[in-house]
Amino acid sequence: IYNEAAEAIIAHRDGKPAPEGVIYPGIEEGLAGVAFVTACVESSKRGGAWVKFGSYNKR
């Protein structure tokens, strides 16, 4: 993801179109990432204990 984003940013900076095949994550991927990080933080607060992975509302 980061490599593709960097390539798209560089192309835009140089006045070129984004490289073919670049995939941009959407809101659902963002929400899934936040749910994952939230679970990691909660696990850390509990001394590394397993926690239930939160979900988000998929439309």
C-alpha positions as CSV (number, residue, x, y, z in Angstrom):
1,I,0.0,0.0,0.0
2,Y,2.7,2.5,1.0
3,N,4.8,1.8,-2.1
4,E,1.8,2.4,-4.4
5,A,0.9,5.5,-2.6
6,A,4.4,6.9,-2.9
7,E,4.5,6.1,-6.6
8,A,1.1,7.8,-7.1
9,I,2.3,10.9,-5.2
10,I,5.6,11.1,-7.2
11,A,3.6,10.7,-10.4
12,H,1.2,13.5,-9.4
13,R,4.1,15.7,-8.4
14,D,5.7,15.2,-11.8
15,G,2.4,15.9,-13.6
16,K,1.9,12.3,-14.7
17,P,-1.1,10.0,-14.2
18,A,-0.9,7.5,-11.4
19,P,0.8,4.2,-12.4
20,E,-1.6,1.6,-13.8
21,G,-2.8,-0.8,-11.1
22,V,-2.5,1.5,-8.1
23,I,-5.1,0.5,-5.6
24,Y,-6.2,3.1,-3.0
25,P,-7.7,1.7,0.2
26,G,-11.2,2.9,1.0
27,I,-13.2,3.7,4.1
28,E,-13.8,0.0,5.0
29,E,-10.1,-0.7,5.0
30,G,-9.5,2.3,7.1
31,L,-12.1,1.3,9.6
32,A,-10.7,-2.2,9.8
33,G,-7.3,-0.7,10.5
34,V,-8.6,1.4,13.3
35,A,-10.4,-1.6,14.8
36,F,-7.1,-3.6,14.7
37,V,-5.1,-0.8,16.3
38,T,-7.8,-0.4,19.0
39,A,-7.6,-4.1,19.8
40,C,-3.8,-3.8,20.0
41,V,-3.9,-0.9,22.4
42,E,-6.5,-2.7,24.6
43,S,-4.3,-5.9,24.6
44,S,-1.3,-3.8,25.7
45,K,-3.3,-2.2,28.5
46,R,-4.1,-5.7,29.7
47,G,-0.5,-6.8,29.7
48,G,-0.7,-8.6,26.3
49,A,-3.8,-10.5,27.0
50,W,-6.0,-11.6,24.1
51,V,-8.9,-9.3,23.4
52,K,-11.9,-9.7,21.2
53,F,-11.2,-8.0,17.9
54,G,-13.8,-5.3,17.4
55,S,-15.9,-5.0,14.3
56,Y,-17.2,-2.1,12.3
57,N,-20.4,-1.7,10.5
58,K,-20.0,-2.8,6.9
59,R,-22.5,-1.4,4.5
